[in-house]
Structure formats: C-alpha cells, structure tokens
Amino acid sequence: MSQEPTQAHAHPVRGPQHDVLDVFVGDWKADGESFGGASQDDNNPRAGATRWTSTHNARWHTGRFFLIQDERAQIDGPFDTLSIIGWDAVANCYFARTFENHGFYRHYDLAVEGRVWTISGETERARIEFSHDGRRQVIHWEWRPKDTWLPLCDRVATKL
C-alpha cells in the first residue's frame, strides 16, 4: 500500500531560506573580549575581561542544505566549537546545533531581519550584525548564569 509522505518525511526541497545562510560562508578572523567568571554581576557586567581571538570557517555541506562552521578560539586556552546551521522546514525556522571541546552541546533558534541575525538559547543568546558588503560581523553574546542576562563576549569578525 502506497502512502503520501507526511511533511516531516517529505523529501526536502532547497529554497531561498537556504540561500540566506550564504552570508556566513567563508573564512573569518575575529578579535574582541570575553567576559564571565565569579566576579561578573549586574554591578560589574564586564568583569574578568579576557582577549578573544579566533578564526572560523563556514562552508556548505554536500547538497547545500546545511552549513558546517568550525571555530577555533583562544581565550585563556583553546575554545573550539563545531556548528551545524540550517533551515527546519517543518518548524519554519533556522537552527544551530553546536558542539564544543569542553563537552557542551547547545541548541539555538536563529532568526534574521535584514542584516541582523539573532541566536536564542536557553542560557545564551547573541546578536550578529553583518556589514552592508557582508565582509564584517559585529558579534555580541550574552549568557544567563542566574536570573540576569550578562555580556559573554563582544567581537568583530572580518572575512579573509
């Protein structure tokens, strides 16, 4: 007996939602500051500032449905993150799954409005604004260690 596939099992179709992710593709270098630690609170939100340097590369996975982004950062030691970024047609939203060298896994929802991407997670969130020419990203991450959102890192990435 033949059945029509449900939307969740239908063959994915690549569309304009995927093309929007092209803005992330390429080799990037970033500099900035990372915050956090026991001394950070509402009264001193940028306590413990440490220099952030990183490179990251984003490329399309075969089929051009998902991006693979590999970031190598130095913040008092290595901080490496592998991300899979894509479009979920069933949920009608962008997503990122990240895996880092310290053993953490994160799930983020992404949204885009013009040149600004927002990343939302349970305990972390970010705002990434791309320049008009797409060669620069201004990145601001926040985290919620308790009840308040605090700066996590601020950096600027430039396309190589």
N, C-alpha and C positions, 0 to 999 in steps of 0.2 A: 504494500500500500504506500503510495507516494504522498508526502505531506509538504505543504509550502513551508519554507523556513520561517521561524519567528524572527523578529527584528534582532534579537540577541544572537541568533545563529545565522543570520543572513550573511552573505559574502560581503565583506567591507568594500566600500567604494571610496576611492580617494577623491577629495574635493577641495574647494577653496579654503576650508577650515585648516587643512593640512599646509597649504601654501603659506599661510600666515606665519607658520613656525620658521620659515626661511630666515627671518630676522636674527635668529640665534646661531645660524650655521656659520662656521669659520673658526679661526684660531684667534684667541683673545689673550690679552695680558691685563692684569688688574693690580691696582695698588690702593691701599686705604688703611683703615683701622678696624680692629676687632675689640669688642668690649666684653664685659661679663666678670663673673667671679663673685666671691663673698663680699667684696666692698661695694658692689654696684647696688643701688637702690633708687627710689624716687628722688631723693635729695642729691644724689651723685650718679646720674644715669650713664655717664661715660667713664666711670671708674675702671681702672685696670686696662686702659687703652694699650693695645699692642699693635705693632705694624703688621699689616696684611699684605702679602704679595702672592700672586697666583697666576697660573696660566690655565686656560681651559679651551677645549676643542669640542665643537658640536658638529655632528655630521648625521646625514640621513642613514637610517638602517635600510637594508635592501627592501625595495618596494615603496620606499618614501612615505610610509605611514607613521613612523616613529623616529624621533631624534635620539641619538646617544650623545650624551655630554659627559666628558671626563675632565674633572678639575683637579689640579694639583696645587695646593696652597701651603704656605709656610706661615704659621702663627705659633711661635714658641715650639716649633716642631711640625712634622707633616700632618696635613689635614686634607685627605683625598676623598672626593665624592664622585660617584658614578650615578648618572641620572638617565632615566628613560622618560621622554616627554612626548605626549601625543594628544590626540583628539578622541574622546569617547562619544561615538555617535548615539549610543543608547541613552546615556545620561545627558547628552548635548552639552558637554563641557570639556575643557582642556584639563590635563592632569600631569603630574610628575611623580615618579617613584624614585627615591634616592637611597643610595647605599653608601655608607662611609667607612673609612678604615678603622674607626673606633668601635664598629659593630652596630651603629644605629641605622635603622631603616625608617624612612619618612614617606608619607603620602600627602601630596599637596594638590589642592584645586587651583587652577590658573584661570585668570580672566584677562581679557585685553580690551582696552579702549584707546583707540588711536595708537600712539607710540608708547603707551604705558601698559605694562603687564603687572598684575598683582598676583601674588602667590600666597595662598592661605593654608595653614596647617593648624593642628590642634594647639601646639605650643610655640610655633614660629610663623612669621609672615614676612613678606617682602614686597617692595615696590621697585620695579626696574623701568627706567625711562630711557628709551633709545633716542639718539640724536636724529635730526632730520635726514642725514645721509646714511644712517644705520651703522656707523662705524664707532659709536661710543655708547656705553651703557652706564648710567648712574644708578647704583645699586644700594638700597637701604634695607637691611634685615633687622627685624625685631624679634624678641623672644619674651615668653611669659613664664619666668621662673616661679612666680607665685600668683598674685592677683592682678598685677600691673604689667603692661607691655613696656619693655625697656629696649634701648638700642642693642643690637647684637653685633652688627658690623656695617660700616659705610665704606664703599669703594667705588672706583671708577675703572671700567674695563674699556680698553681700546683694541679695535680689530687690527691684527697684524697683516 
